[in-house]
Amino acid sequence: MAKYAVKAYVEPPDEALMRRFEATSAQEDATRNALLNMQSRTDTDVIDQLRSTKARLEEQLSRARQSKAEAEAHAAEAQGVLQSLSAAQTQQQAFAAQIRQRLDDRLSDATYLSKLDASFGASIAAEEAALANAVIGIPVAPPSSSGGGSSSTTTPPSSGGSTVVPHPPLTTVNGITVATSIAADLRSMLGAASAAGINLGGYGYRDINVQIQLRRQNCGTSDYAIWQMPADSCSPPTARPGLSWHEQGLAIDFQANGSFINSRSNPAFVWLAANAARFGFTNLPSEPWHWSHPA
Ligand SMILES: [Zn+2]
């Protein structure tokens, strides 16, 4: 819209310029004819008239050229302002997308874990609310130019989420179900932790179809509502399916001695912080229970 306005601003001077010159020429032709037809005038008078007419035309042409240049300069300036405005907007949307991604992650954990441990779920929910507040009102960036659909890791099914999404190959290690691709690393890490006196348990893989059902229930049944609508637009807020590493079996919410690791001073967290990287696991310090393992 704004771009169109700028374009419209630039182009009319060309047309206006043309029209103006057509009108001016017609008028000057008429003047010239009138002058040539006046017998009482000498040739010198007529030549003088023609000269001054020519001079006036040149002056008008020069003025028109100048205003065209000015219009173009303004348009370039407006274009510059638009560009920086749109860059700032893109940056804000990218920032909001990051927060929404964390919100999705956090929400997904909270929804699932509060069923297992209500007070732990409540403590996660508090930070969730802060994240949600930060992004309220910021529009979601339009889908990437590849044309519709989510640009994220999961390709949504086309039919409103009614298709069952297949799960990755899974293996259960000491009660924790994960993608088979990381099972050996998990087994080694649990063994090392146990040898160090740390008793780890927890929850890994979650069925994406459960999350899809939650979205249908809390967000709506369209493809957009299920896969793309920001989590904070649902009631209650509900993580988008396909974004959680748990759904790929590549994240684990750890418990130590039966309780979720909720602080960085927990000995189990201290041990993981020092050792998990050796086995390919990393975490966000703000979520001491949640460890992921890129495939
Ligand atoms: Zn988690």
Residues whose N, C-alpha, C, O or C-beta is under 5 A from the ligand:
A	BS01	ZN	D109 I252 D253 H290
